[in-house]
């Protein structure tokens, strides 16, 4: 996507449209995801709360069922035929027989079809059994789970799931028939066993959804109804429930066999039994899934609508820019017509006005170029007309030299020879670069002429390292600087002057220095000259014009890193330093 925006071939309209669509998609997607997350969280909280209420209602139904059976158990325990059976508990022999007790028990069984069996147990021995479905070991375990003092006032649910001789799981309720102080060390219990399928019926009476279920777990972690297509799920949940020994309610989301379930565990009326209800999480979040699909639909619809609006807006916005680009493309064909400014937007109005200004400037520039070309052409023609043949000039100087020799004018001879040499380098337009040795020779020719003019006004000292003589330098840069030293330093000095010309190399550069002990300049003038050198101001008619022209020439040929530096002190003298790169060959 980053490359898409960086491609130069893409128009601004396409880039703007793409950027707007991406922003819209991002914002709407974030809005949709946020809306879905909030809805999902709220629905999950409500569904979890509702699920917990169902679990509590199931527990209450089971507790009511058990309370009713416990009341009947209490009633049986207080029956005289049971309480005073035989001569185990009283000194006066009772006339009650087992048949009398069975009649009472049978009447109870007839009234309640959910009772599996009723047993009267004395000291772990089964005295009376309605159907004889349990052995004495099982009955003894049930009687001894609680002490007599815990079961003589009210019947208690024994938190152990047992099985009768046919393998049917049952839940038992026990009651001590006598108080501990009446037992004289003996134990006398009535045990009512219930078919656990009645509990399962209550557990399954409320439909929780597809794949959901419930089961009861005793104090030993045993369940009474793990079966059917959810057997593996219930077995896995049972193993986790065994690890939780807490008597408090548990309500959490667990992953069972790769699927998430909401598992609720509630204790059953402090009996030691726990009711476990599990429900696949997707049963609870179906509504949020519908909301999610609706959110996706809204996001897609919003993207389509927003994209259409964005396309319309960008097209309208880009139209004047496209028109301006069209007019600009015509410039390359020579069409320099201005365009009408009819834009309402301030920015576009300014842009169109600036375009017209540019067109007008181009017209003026082309006009100026045309005029300059005409002037240049005229100058070239004039130069051709007025060009002096160098050989004619050299021959004339040779004639003057010969005449001076005949008359014995040695000074004139020296001046004409020096001038001839000076002109040979100056007039030669084919060579822009010369060796430093040639540039020094050119300066010496110039100084010969000046020495004749100024006689003994000054002397010149050359201090040039031989190692730099073969390096190339743009020609005619030292003579103007020496001339500057003579006219602005030495000429106005009342005493004898000295000009020193130095040349040396240092760290990849060559330095040429012209020092004089002339009158120098004040600090204000020094700062002005330095500023002009820094700004590379090329002046045609002012003091020290040669200085500025040489500086511009060096920068033109070598770059901004090279040029002149200027030092001067009034009545002490001036130093001009030239810095150029080392060049053996001209590139």
SEGU-736454 format. One record per residue (C-alpha): residue in three letters; x, y, z. Coordinates in steps of 0.5 Angstrom, whole numbers, plus 500, padded with zeros to 3 digits. Example, Ala and Ser with C-alpha at 12.3 -4.5 7.8 and 13.67 -1.06 7.14 Angstrom:
residues 2
ALA525491516
SER527498514
//
This chain:
residues 587
UNK500500500
UNK506505502
UNK509503495
UNK502505492
UNK502512494
UNK509513493
UNK508511485
UNK509518481
UNK505515476
UNK499515480
UNK494522480
UNK493526486
UNK486524485
UNK487517486
UNK492518492
UNK487522495
UNK481518494
UNK485511496
UNK487515502
UNK480517504
UNK477510503
UNK483507507
UNK481512513
UNK474511512
UNK475503512
UNK479503518
UNK474508522
UNK468504521
UNK472497522
UNK474500529
UNK467502530
UNK464496528
UNK469492532
UNK468496538
UNK461496538
UNK461488537
UNK466487543
UNK461492547
UNK455488545
UNK458481546
UNK461483553
UNK454485555
UNK450480552
UNK455475556
UNK454478562
UNK447478562
UNK447471559
UNK451469565
UNK447472570
UNK441468567
UNK444462567
UNK446463574
UNK439464576
UNK437458572
UNK442454576
UNK440457583
UNK432455581
UNK434448579
UNK438447586
UNK432450590
UNK427445586
UNK432439588
UNK432442595
UNK424443596
UNK424435593
UNK429433598
UNK426437604
UNK419434603
UNK422427603
UNK426429609
UNK420431613
UNK417424611
UNK423421614
UNK422424620
UNK415422620
UNK416415619
UNK422415625
UNK416418630
UNK411412628
UNK410408634
UNK411401630
UNK418403628
UNK420407634
UNK418401639
UNK419395635
UNK422389639
UNK425389645
UNK431393643
UNK430399646
UNK425398652
UNK424394658
UNK417392656
UNK416387650
UNK413391644
UNK407387640
UNK409390634
UNK412386628
UNK416386622
UNK409386618
UNK406392622
UNK412396620
UNK412394613
UNK405396612
UNK407403615
UNK413403610
UNK409400604
UNK404406605
UNK409411604
UNK412407598
UNK405407595
UNK404415596
UNK411416593
UNK414412587
UNK420415587
UNK422411593
UNK427406592
UNK427402598
UNK426403606
UNK431400611
UNK431400619
UNK438399621
UNK440397628
UNK448397630
UNK449396622
UNK444390622
UNK438391617
UNK432389621
UNK427391617
UNK427392609
UNK422394604
UNK425391598
UNK431388601
UNK435392595
UNK442394599
UNK447390603
UNK448391610
UNK455394609
UNK452399604
UNK447401610
UNK452401615
UNK456406611
UNK450411610
UNK449410618
UNK456412620
UNK457418615
UNK454422621
UNK454421628
UNK447420632
UNK447427635
UNK447430628
UNK441426625
UNK437425631
UNK433432631
UNK432432623
UNK433427617
UNK440428613
UNK441427606
UNK447423606
UNK452426601
UNK454419598
UNK451416591
UNK450409592
UNK447403588
UNK442398589
UNK443390588
UNK441392581
UNK446397580
UNK441403580
UNK444409583
UNK440412589
UNK441418594
UNK439416601
UNK436420607
UNK437418614
UNK435419621
UNK436417628
UNK430414631
UNK432416638
UNK436421642
UNK444419643
UNK442419651
UNK436414649
UNK441409645
UNK445406651
UNK451405646
UNK446403640
UNK445406634
UNK438405631
UNK436409624
UNK431409618
UNK434410611
UNK430412605
UNK433411599
UNK431415593
UNK431413585
UNK436419583
UNK433419576
UNK428423580
UNK433428581
UNK436428574
UNK429429572
UNK429436576
UNK436437573
UNK433436566
UNK427440567
UNK429446564
UNK432447557
UNK439450557
UNK440449550
UNK443445545
UNK449441548
UNK448443555
UNK447439561
UNK447438568
UNK449433573
UNK449432581
UNK456430584
UNK457427591
UNK462429596
UNK466423594
UNK466426587
UNK462421584
UNK456423579
UNK449419578
UNK448421571
UNK454421566
UNK451418560
UNK449420553
UNK452424547
UNK455429552
UNK459423556
UNK466425555
UNK464433556
UNK461431563
UNK467426565
UNK472432563
UNK468437567
UNK467432573
UNK475431573
UNK475439574
UNK470439579
UNK474434583
UNK479439584
UNK475444587
UNK474443594
UNK470449596
UNK463450598
UNK462456595
UNK459457588
UNK463457582
UNK461460575
UNK467460570
UNK468459563
UNK473453561
UNK475450555
UNK473443554
UNK475438549
UNK477444545
UNK470448546
UNK468453551
UNK463452556
UNK460456562
UNK461451568
UNK457453574
UNK457449580
UNK453450586
UNK453447593
UNK446443595
UNK443446602
UNK450444605
UNK448437604
UNK455436601
UNK452435594
UNK454439588
UNK450441582
UNK454442576
UNK451445570
UNK454446563
UNK452450557
UNK456451551
UNK458459550
UNK456459543
UNK449458546
UNK449464550
UNK453469545
UNK448467539
UNK445474540
UNK452477539
UNK454473533
UNK447476530
UNK449483532
UNK456482529
UNK454480522
UNK449486523
UNK455490524
UNK459487518
UNK453489514
UNK453496517
UNK460497516
UNK460494509
UNK454499507
UNK458505510
UNK464504506
UNK460503500
UNK456510501
UNK462513504
UNK466511498
UNK461514493
UNK461521497
UNK468521497
UNK469520490
UNK464525488
UNK467530493
UNK474529490
UNK472529483
UNK469536485
UNK475538489
UNK480536483
UNK477539477
UNK480546478
UNK487542479
UNK486538473
UNK484544469
UNK490547471
UNK495541470
UNK492541463
UNK494549462
UNK501547465
UNK502542460
UNK501546454
UNK506551456
UNK511546453
UNK508547446
UNK509554447
UNK502556449
UNK503562454
UNK496564454
UNK493566461
UNK487563464
UNK481566467
UNK480566474
UNK473564476
UNK474560482
UNK470561488
UNK475557493
UNK481562496
UNK486557495
UNK485555488
UNK484563486
UNK491564489
UNK493558485
UNK490561478
UNK493568479
UNK500565481
UNK499561474
UNK498567470
UNK503571474
UNK508565472
UNK506566465
UNK507573464
UNK514572468
UNK515567462
UNK513572457
UNK518577460
UNK524572461
UNK523570454
UNK523577451
UNK529578455
UNK533572453
UNK531574445
UNK534581446
UNK540579450
UNK541574444
UNK540579439
UNK545584443
UNK550578444
UNK550577436
UNK551584435
UNK557583440
UNK560577436
UNK559581430
UNK563587433
UNK568583436
UNK570580429
UNK570586426
UNK575589431
UNK579583432
UNK586585432
UNK591579429
UNK595577435
UNK601576430
UNK600583427
UNK601586435
UNK607581436
UNK610584430
UNK609591432
UNK612590439
UNK618586435
UNK619593431
UNK619597437
UNK624593441
UNK628593434
UNK628601434
UNK629601442
UNK635597441
UNK638601435
UNK637607439
UNK640604446
UNK633604450
UNK634598454
UNK628600459
UNK624600452
UNK627594450
UNK625590457
UNK618593457
UNK616591450
UNK619584451
UNK615583458
UNK609586455
UNK610581449
UNK610575454
UNK604578458
UNK600579452
UNK601572449
UNK598568455
UNK593573456
UNK590573449
UNK591566448
UNK583564449
UNK585556447
UNK588555454
UNK584556461
UNK589553465
UNK596553466
UNK601551470
UNK603555477
UNK610556474
UNK607559468
UNK602563472
UNK609566476
UNK612567470
UNK606571467
UNK607575474
UNK614576473
UNK613579466
UNK608584469
UNK612586475
UNK618588470
UNK614593467
UNK612596473
UNK619596476
UNK621600470
UNK615605472
UNK616605479
UNK624604479
UNK626603486
UNK619604489
UNK618597492
UNK622590491
UNK619583490
UNK620576494
UNK618570491
UNK618564496
UNK615558492
UNK615551493
UNK618547487
UNK613541489
UNK607545486
UNK610548480
UNK607543475
UNK600543478
UNK595547474
UNK591553476
UNK586557472
UNK590563469
UNK591570470
UNK589570478
UNK595572481
UNK597578476
UNK590582479
UNK592581486
UNK599583485
UNK596589481
UNK592591487
UNK598590492
UNK601595488
UNK596600487
UNK592600494
UNK598598498
UNK605600496
UNK604606491
UNK601610497
UNK606608502
UNK612614503
UNK617609504
UNK620603500
UNK615597499
UNK616590499
UNK611585496
UNK612577498
UNK609572493
UNK609565497
UNK606558494
UNK606552498
UNK601545499
UNK597543505
UNK593537506
UNK590536499
UNK590544497
UNK595549494
UNK595556497
UNK598562494
UNK599568498
UNK601576496
UNK603580502
UNK605587502
UNK607592507
UNK603598504
UNK598602508
UNK593597509
UNK586598511
UNK582600517
UNK578594520
UNK571597517
UNK574596510
UNK576589512
UNK570587514
UNK566590508
UNK571586503
UNK570580507
UNK563580506
UNK563582499
UNK568576498
UNK563571502
UNK557573498
UNK561572492
UNK559579489
UNK562580482
UNK563588481
UNK565591475
UNK567598477
UNK569599484
UNK576599488
UNK579593488
UNK575590483
UNK581585481
UNK580582488
UNK573580487
UNK573578480
UNK579573482
UNK575570487
UNK569569483
UNK573566478
UNK576561483
UNK569559485
UNK566559478
UNK572554476
UNK573550483
UNK567551487
UNK564554493
UNK570551498
UNK575555495
UNK577562494
UNK580568497
UNK581570504
UNK583577506
UNK587580512
UNK589587513
UNK592592518
UNK592599517
UNK600602516
UNK602595517
UNK600591510
UNK595586507
UNK595579506
UNK591576500
UNK591568501
UNK588564495
UNK586557496
UNK585552490
UNK585544489
UNK591540487
UNK590539480
UNK595535475
UNK591534469
UNK585539467
UNK578535467
//
